[in-house]
Amino acid sequence: MGNTCSHDLKALAARLLQDIGDDTPECITPLSGGRNNNVHLITTPRRKLVLKQLFHSPVDQRDRFQAENLFYNHCARTGVKNVPSLLASSESDQILLLEYIDGRKPSAEDIGRALISDAIEFIVALNKSDISKTDLSPASESCFSIKGHLELIEMRIAKLENHMTNRTVLDLVRTKFRPLWDNILARVERYDQKLLSTEVKPCVSPSDFGFHNCLVHPDRGTAFFDFEYAGWDDPAKLICDFFCQVEIPVPNSCFHDLIDRLSFLSSHAADLSTRVGILLPAYKLKWCCILLNEFLPVDRERREFAGARNTDEKLMKQLSMSKSVFDDANRLMEAI
């Protein structure tokens, strides 16, 4: 296994390792699986580490480095153990040096009571201490009222309508997504306007939270990673996103258990359940849009930065998954 990264990245790795008193890297190799960032495995005579260089673009101003850095600091301060330790970082280079965790990614067949419990306990641990003193920024696309969520999803749908050049995708958005979205909005309008506009108490959220961002080890248990979108967020959005992940879906059978266990994140448990019920079909549609972002230029740039070029096969897979999530959203609306 040889070195397969740039000279600049090798120099950055050596500098960060020196800062923490470690040895010069023997080997630096790309890690597969990441779709947003440039991630490498570093091997020194003493141990393995992970070097993560975060994507940044003038078109996308989200500060991924700051979000992830602050989240790891929160975990360290509050004693959350099932994440990698942040060993060093360089803001000017948008790089994090992290503990390497040996483990395997779970498959869909692995998702049962034990892993669901680990995920719930992770969220509980993040929020059980005095989080009022936590130094975090708002999570990516955070919203704190139902109206705020709906406005953001409308912007995502409009973005696809206005910038999509693929005719098949554009037709799907116009003939399927938009009518369903109008149906969702009509249903939401039947609720009390105070409920829709009231802002909720935020929670600490890892964001983009699901089993696609975890590793399972027989001794250490379940470890979670990838927090570049983390921060303060609406507990209802955290739960909706958890049930909208497409790579490793979460079974709907654990929905009520999750709501009950995380009810402490809301001032009134019934309010959290109601908000999730209102927002879940909308968030299913939002994830339909997220999956189709692969067809847009800025997302292609991010994938290329991470070494995950979009092939026609990958694009067709994204389109197929988007249609499947759309079917889920339709079924949810029909069941209401």
FENURTA-V30222 format. One record per run of one state. SS is the DSSP state (alpha for helix, beta for strand, coil for the rest). FROM is the first residue (numbers start at 1). TO is the last residue. If there is no record, write none. Layout:
[[SS | FROM | TO] [SS | FROM | TO]]
This chain:
[[coil | 1 | 6] [alpha | 7 | 19] [coil | 20 | 26] [beta | 27 | 30] [coil | 31 | 37] [beta | 38 | 43] [coil | 44 | 47] [beta | 48 | 53] [coil | 54 | 56] [beta | 57 | 57] [coil | 58 | 59] [beta | 60 | 60] [coil | 61 | 63] [alpha | 64 | 78] [coil | 79 | 82] [beta | 83 | 83] [coil | 84 | 85] [beta | 86 | 90] [coil | 91 | 94] [beta | 95 | 99] [coil | 100 | 103] [beta | 104 | 104] [coil | 105 | 107] [alpha | 108 | 110] [coil | 111 | 112] [alpha | 113 | 127] [coil | 128 | 130] [alpha | 131 | 133] [coil | 134 | 137] [beta | 138 | 138] [coil | 139 | 145] [alpha | 146 | 163] [coil | 164 | 166] [alpha | 167 | 188] [coil | 189 | 192] [alpha | 193 | 197] [coil | 198 | 202] [beta | 203 | 205] [coil | 206 | 210] [alpha | 211 | 213] [beta | 214 | 217] [coil | 218 | 220] [beta | 221 | 224] [coil | 225 | 230] [beta | 231 | 233] [coil | 234 | 234] [alpha | 235 | 242] [coil | 243 | 251] [alpha | 252 | 261] [coil | 262 | 262] [alpha | 263 | 265] [coil | 266 | 268] [alpha | 269 | 295] [coil | 296 | 296] [alpha | 297 | 305] [coil | 306 | 311] [alpha | 312 | 335] [coil | 336 | 336]]
